[in-house]
Every structure is written in C-alpha cells, then in structure tokens.
Amino acid sequence: MFNKFRVLRARNLVVRHYQE
C-alpha cells in the first residue's frame, strides 16, 4: 500500500515538472 502511494507521488512530481 505504501509503495503504491510512493509511486503515485513520484509520478505526480514528474508530471508536474513536465507540465510546467
């Protein structure tokens, strides 16, 4: 469960960086 959350957070960070 925690692993999934960590992956989601990392992916969100990457998406945000690419979006900007």
Residue pairs with C-beta under 8 A, 6 or more apart in sequence:
none
